[in-house]
Amino acid sequence: MPQQRVQKLMAQADIGSRRKCEKIISSGRVQVNGKVIGLGAKADPLKDVILIDGVRIKTSFDSICIVVNKPKGVLTTNRAAPDDDRPTIRELVEVPGHLFPVGRLDADSEGLLILTNDGELANRLSHPRYEHTKTYKVTVKGKVTRETIEAWESGVWLDDSRTAACSVRTLQSTKRSTVLRIVMLEGRKRQIRRVAMLLGHPVMRLVRTHIGQLGLGTLRKGAWYQLDEDEIKALQTPVRELADIRRARRERKRKAAR
């Protein structure tokens, strides 16, 4: 097996997030084959001995990556609060071991959700700097104008900062409702719902259809399956709207610099 960064192996061994593992390494607490290492060091999980505070960690594991079509009303968590009797996403996936969701969908939202035990993959899919696209089909109240779409795409103010540039396209429109295709690189808590409300078009239905180029296809609600290597690659391949988002981001920076 090829060598891998030690912080990745630590995250895979469920020591903590990648950032937490990096801090542990920086503090001088990690040894590989008896030598204290620094950030960027690599190890072979099948041959090398990795110690944290003198205790060996288990580095060999089977990477699991599962796609679920989350139904409405299901919580994106492994365990609900004691006073919450709603079902959790983990109850739908009958696979032993520790799995955690990549990104979140609120209870009222539906669609594509990834569960994995691979901390490095989860970080790449979640952090905006990697520019992995998430695509949503969103039905909102009212007829959305071109001006509203332009405002949404260029960013609105939430929580004292402006939302990142995104792509918004109309799929269907009537006087009573509009169906939008929204492609985003960031995902603040309930961001789509909050922006839609701010712009005067409350969300009626929200479905995540794709992460990267991996889509739901014909996967029925509540069903799941384990991804193969090609599908994991599709997860990390952005859709074509990424070029539009980058262009809008450059334009916003140019205007701000005036």
Helices and strands as residue ranges (DSSP letters): E 4-5, H 6-12, H 18-26, E 30-32, E 35-36, E 42-43, E 50-52, E 55-56, E 65-70, H 89-92, E 100-102, E 110-116, H 119-126, G 128-130, E 134-141, H 146-154, E 157-158, E 161-162, E 167-173, E 177-184, H 191-198, E 203-211, E 214-215, E 224-226, H 229-235, H 241-256
